[in-house]
Amino acid sequence: MDNWNYFNYFTEIEEYFWKKRGAHLLVSPLDWAIMETWQKAGVPLEAALKGIDRAFEAYQRSRRGAGKPLKSLAYCTDAVLDAAEEAQEAAAGSHSPNGAKAAEPFARSELRQYMENNAALLVKAAERFAQSQATVAAALLRVAESLAESLTLLDAPGNLDLEDFERRMTILDDKVHATLLSNASEELMLKIRREVDSQLSAYRRKMKAAQLALVEKQYLQKRLLDEYQLPRLSLYYFS
């Protein structure tokens, strides 16, 4: 799998799910939360797509599949995790080939634009909350500054270490999430908790407790970002 697909993880899964479902509909916050749990668990893109195929096949053979479309990626979770385990077993003992480093999957100018846009969104949000939530505003400005400082890495000679770059972006994402979680109002948190409980109600028996906990966490993060109109910084969202 090439690096372009690796960092285009969510878009690839989203479009594949559209094709399988036969309708170009918006992917729900729950579906995004599920994709994020797969990404954080290290599920390869190829395994995710294979698992979706298997889930659709099983669904179409079931009574529920008679004339009713599969509505959520939640139904695909077990099949995707099984495919990921198979991929891990198949890869055991294999070694990546030695040799020259692979070419960078996208232009640095495009990556720079992505980061500059994200920094601008953080600054804009900080300005919106400067009066009502000064702590949040200050934290967002610090993250924007760190993001701007990371731009210097794009000017370094030689190949860009994308894995290390992604680690930096993940750290900044975590800082934003921690800030929002600590400062969001009880009313907003209650609203989001009710949403996720409602959306997961049909899948609780199908998903394991650990999976449910991860999905709930990712859903909460996604919805808080939506409420504060903030971007994801990870390269997985760069396309």
C-alpha positions as CSV (number, residue, x, y, z in Angstrom):
1,M,0.0,0.0,0.0
2,D,1.5,3.3,-0.9
3,N,1.8,6.3,1.4
4,W,-0.8,8.3,-0.5
5,N,-3.5,5.8,0.4
6,Y,-2.1,5.5,3.9
7,F,-2.6,9.1,4.6
8,N,-5.9,9.2,2.6
9,Y,-7.3,6.6,4.9
10,F,-10.7,8.1,5.8
11,T,-11.5,9.3,2.3
12,E,-10.7,5.9,0.8
13,I,-13.0,4.1,3.3
14,E,-15.7,6.7,3.0
15,E,-15.9,6.5,-0.8
16,Y,-15.7,2.6,-0.7
17,F,-18.6,2.5,1.7
18,W,-20.6,4.8,-0.6
19,K,-20.0,2.5,-3.5
20,K,-21.0,-0.6,-1.6
21,R,-24.1,1.1,-0.2
22,G,-25.1,2.5,-3.6
23,A,-25.8,6.0,-2.3
24,H,-23.6,9.0,-2.0
25,L,-24.7,10.1,1.4
26,L,-22.9,12.0,4.1
27,V,-21.0,9.7,6.5
28,S,-22.4,10.2,10.0
29,P,-20.3,11.3,13.0
30,L,-20.7,7.7,14.3
31,D,-19.1,6.4,11.1
32,W,-16.2,8.8,11.4
33,A,-15.7,7.7,15.0
34,I,-15.6,4.1,13.9
35,M,-13.1,4.8,11.1
36,E,-10.9,6.7,13.6
37,T,-10.9,3.7,16.0
38,W,-9.7,1.5,13.1
39,Q,-7.0,4.0,12.2
40,K,-5.8,4.2,15.8
41,A,-5.8,0.4,16.2
42,G,-3.5,0.2,13.2
43,V,-6.0,-1.5,10.8
44,P,-4.5,-1.3,7.3
45,L,-6.6,0.3,4.7
46,E,-6.7,-2.9,2.6
47,A,-8.0,-4.8,5.6
48,A,-10.7,-2.2,6.3
49,L,-12.0,-2.5,2.7
50,K,-11.9,-6.3,2.8
51,G,-13.8,-6.3,6.0
52,I,-16.5,-4.0,4.6
53,D,-16.8,-6.4,1.6
54,R,-17.4,-9.3,4.0
55,A,-19.8,-7.4,6.1
56,F,-21.9,-6.4,3.1
57,E,-21.9,-10.0,1.9
58,A,-23.1,-11.3,5.3
59,Y,-25.7,-8.6,5.6
60,Q,-27.2,-9.3,2.2
61,R,-27.5,-13.0,3.2
62,S,-29.3,-12.1,6.4
63,R,-33.0,-11.4,6.9
64,R,-32.2,-7.8,7.6
65,G,-30.6,-7.4,4.2
66,A,-33.8,-8.1,2.4
67,G,-34.5,-4.7,0.7
68,K,-32.9,-2.7,3.4
69,P,-29.6,-0.9,2.9
70,L,-26.7,-1.3,5.4
71,K,-26.7,2.1,7.1
72,S,-23.6,2.2,9.3
73,L,-20.0,1.1,9.4
74,A,-20.8,-0.2,12.9
75,Y,-22.1,-3.3,11.3
76,C,-18.7,-3.8,9.6
77,T,-16.6,-3.6,12.8
78,D,-16.1,-7.3,13.5
79,A,-15.4,-8.2,9.9
80,V,-12.9,-5.4,9.6
81,L,-11.0,-6.4,12.8
82,D,-11.0,-10.0,11.6
83,A,-9.5,-9.0,8.3
84,A,-6.9,-6.9,10.2
85,E,-5.9,-9.9,12.3
86,E,-5.5,-12.0,9.1
87,A,-3.3,-9.3,7.6
88,Q,-1.2,-9.2,10.7
89,E,-0.7,-12.9,10.7
90,A,0.1,-12.9,6.9
91,A,2.7,-10.2,7.5
92,A,4.4,-12.0,10.4
93,G,8.0,-12.8,9.6
94,S,7.9,-10.7,6.4
95,H,10.5,-7.9,6.0
96,S,10.3,-4.7,4.1
97,P,12.8,-4.5,1.2
98,N,16.0,-2.6,1.7
99,G,17.0,0.1,-0.6
100,A,16.3,3.8,-1.4
101,K,13.6,5.7,0.4
102,A,10.2,5.9,-1.4
103,A,9.3,9.2,-3.1
104,E,7.2,11.6,-1.0
105,P,3.5,10.9,-1.8
106,F,2.5,14.5,-2.2
107,A,4.0,17.9,-2.9
108,R,5.4,19.8,0.1
109,S,3.6,22.9,-1.2
110,E,0.3,21.2,-0.8
111,L,1.2,20.0,2.7
112,R,2.3,23.5,3.6
113,Q,-1.1,24.9,2.4
114,Y,-2.9,22.3,4.5
115,M,-1.0,23.2,7.6
116,E,-1.4,27.0,7.0
117,N,-5.1,26.6,6.5
118,N,-5.4,24.6,9.8
119,A,-3.4,27.2,11.7
120,A,-5.6,30.0,10.3
121,L,-8.7,28.0,11.5
122,L,-7.2,27.7,15.0
123,V,-6.5,31.4,15.2
124,K,-10.0,32.3,13.9
125,A,-11.5,30.0,16.6
126,A,-9.3,31.6,19.3
127,E,-10.6,35.0,18.3
128,R,-14.2,33.8,18.5
129,F,-13.7,32.4,22.0
130,A,-11.3,35.2,23.3
131,Q,-14.1,36.7,25.5
132,S,-16.3,33.7,26.4
133,Q,-13.6,31.0,26.9
134,A,-10.2,32.6,27.3
135,T,-8.6,29.4,28.4
136,V,-9.6,27.7,25.2
137,A,-8.6,30.6,23.1
138,A,-5.1,30.7,24.6
139,A,-4.6,27.0,24.2
140,L,-5.7,27.1,20.5
141,L,-3.2,30.0,19.8
142,R,-0.4,27.9,21.3
143,V,-1.3,25.0,19.1
144,A,-1.4,27.3,16.1
145,E,2.1,28.6,17.0
146,S,3.4,25.0,17.2
147,L,1.8,24.2,13.9
148,A,3.5,27.2,12.3
149,E,6.9,26.2,13.8
150,S,6.5,22.7,12.3
151,L,6.5,24.3,8.8
152,T,10.2,24.7,9.1
153,L,10.5,20.9,8.7
154,L,9.2,21.2,5.2
155,D,12.3,23.2,4.2
156,A,14.7,20.6,5.4
157,P,16.8,18.8,2.7
158,G,16.3,15.1,2.0
159,N,13.1,13.1,2.3
160,L,10.5,14.2,4.8
161,D,10.0,11.7,7.7
162,L,6.2,11.5,7.4
163,E,5.9,9.1,10.3
164,D,7.6,11.5,12.7
165,F,5.7,14.4,11.2
166,E,2.5,12.6,11.8
167,R,3.5,12.1,15.4
168,R,3.9,15.8,15.9
169,M,0.5,16.4,14.4
170,T,-1.1,13.7,16.6
171,I,0.4,15.4,19.7
172,L,-1.2,18.7,18.7
173,D,-4.5,17.0,18.0
174,D,-4.3,15.5,21.5
175,K,-3.7,18.9,23.0
176,V,-6.8,20.4,21.2
177,H,-8.9,17.4,22.3
178,A,-7.8,17.7,26.0
179,T,-8.5,21.4,26.0
180,L,-12.0,21.0,24.6
181,L,-12.9,18.1,26.9
182,S,-11.8,20.1,29.9
183,N,-13.6,23.3,29.0
184,A,-16.8,22.2,27.2
185,S,-20.0,23.0,29.1
186,E,-21.9,20.3,30.9
187,E,-24.9,21.0,28.6
188,L,-22.9,20.4,25.5
189,M,-21.3,17.2,26.9
190,L,-24.7,15.9,27.9
191,K,-26.1,16.7,24.4
192,I,-23.2,14.7,22.7
193,R,-23.5,11.8,25.2
194,R,-27.2,11.5,24.4
195,E,-26.4,11.5,20.7
196,V,-23.9,8.7,20.8
197,D,-26.0,6.6,23.1
198,S,-28.9,6.9,20.7
199,Q,-26.8,6.1,17.6
200,L,-25.1,3.1,19.2
201,S,-28.2,1.6,20.7
202,A,-28.7,-0.7,17.8
203,Y,-25.1,-2.0,17.8
204,R,-24.3,-2.4,21.5
205,R,-24.9,-6.1,21.4
206,K,-22.8,-6.6,18.3
207,M,-19.7,-4.6,19.5
208,K,-17.4,-5.5,22.3
209,A,-17.0,-3.3,25.3
210,A,-13.5,-2.1,24.4
211,Q,-14.7,-1.3,20.9
212,L,-17.7,0.6,22.2
213,A,-15.5,2.6,24.6
214,L,-13.2,3.6,21.7
215,V,-16.1,4.6,19.4
216,E,-17.7,6.7,22.1
217,K,-14.4,8.5,22.8
218,Q,-13.8,9.2,19.1
219,Y,-17.4,10.3,18.6
220,L,-17.1,12.8,21.5
221,Q,-13.8,14.2,20.0
222,K,-15.4,14.5,16.6
223,R,-18.5,16.3,17.8
224,L,-16.5,18.7,20.0
225,L,-14.4,19.7,17.0
226,D,-17.6,20.2,15.0
227,E,-19.1,22.4,17.8
228,Y,-16.0,24.5,18.0
229,Q,-15.5,24.5,14.2
230,L,-11.9,23.2,14.5
231,P,-10.0,21.0,12.0
232,R,-8.2,17.7,12.5
233,L,-4.4,18.3,12.2
234,S,-3.4,14.7,11.5
235,L,-2.1,13.9,8.0
236,Y,-4.7,11.2,7.7
237,Y,-7.2,14.1,7.0
238,F,-4.9,15.6,4.3
239,S,-6.3,15.1,0.8
